[in-house]
Amino acid sequence: MNNTFNIGIMASVSHIGYTPPLDVYPGAQGAWSLRKLATAWVGPAIRVRRISDGAFQDIGFSANGDLDTVALLAFMANPTDSLEVETWFDQSGNGNDLRQATILQQPLIVGAGVIQTAGPNGKPTTVWDGTAVTNNDNMQTAVGWTGFLDGSQFQVQRMPDGVTDLSGLMFQGQVPGEYYSFYESGNVADPVDNAGGIAMPASEYWVDNVQVAPKNRDQLFQDYGPAGGPGNFHYLAMLHLNLTGFTSLKVGQQTIVAPDGKCSEIIHFNVDYTASRAAITANQQAYYG
């Protein structure tokens, strides 16, 4: 990243059109978004790969903290080009960038010249479709992930459209200590996951400010996903996550051949933000709609 880009980002901080959540709620262990989450962050949002020729480009933010969609579209080699996300940069400052080197497993950000969007406000999103691969899209942290006893995670995502196997976006820990925020298809065993009976972390699940119980993957989808219709935009909070011993995390879907939906933001805290759950979710809702 060159000096000109750094200067432009720092000069634009005072013009952000919303309150960056990490300015108010510190302690993020990983923070990935298509908006600027902290005024202190001077890096890009994503690194994209151009499908037409495989070239790469880092994409940052506009002056108001949005994804720089002008730069994104300017990187296309032709009007019908597509761009996929190779790296989703961690804005927490901890270097937990999410990466996926396999081309067919990289989430889409521009399809045939059209920026992918989700939510009432039409903000850019990543589309996790895992085209023509057995293991669908997933991105993994390249560096070690320090375990902790009590944490909180907030996601902004859209469930897939009318899929038949109840698949949804996931946040996955390294096997054998893995867990999913939306479990694999058919997994109704809580507190056990699909990786051989490993205990799931004790946690509370809130979707659109409604506490979800029972906390199994299929029930989450049935309550908040599409019943054969278009997927809805949802705000997911998971509290009291026990991730001791995890050395890396994956985001996306690992084993089901089905559309995974869309993901716009994940903020993963290494502190308990139960008391601020509603406020953090409200910040996300105000931006995405």
Buried (B, 14 or more C-beta within 10 A) or exposed (E): EEEEBEEBBEEBBEEBEEEBBBBEBEBBBBBBBBBBBBBEBBBBBBBBBBBEEEEEBBBBBBBEBBBBBEBBBEBBEEEEBBBBBBBBBBBBEBEBBBBBEEEBBBBBBBBEEEBBBBBEEEBBBBBBBBEEEEBBBBBBBEEEBEBBEBBBBBBBBBBBBEBEEBBBBBBBBBEEBBBBBBBBBEBEEBEBBBBEEBEBBEBBBBBBEEEBEEBBBBBBBEEBBBEEEEBBBBBBBBBBBBBEEBEBBBBBBBBBEBBBBBBBBBBBBBBBBBEBBEEBBBBBBEBBE
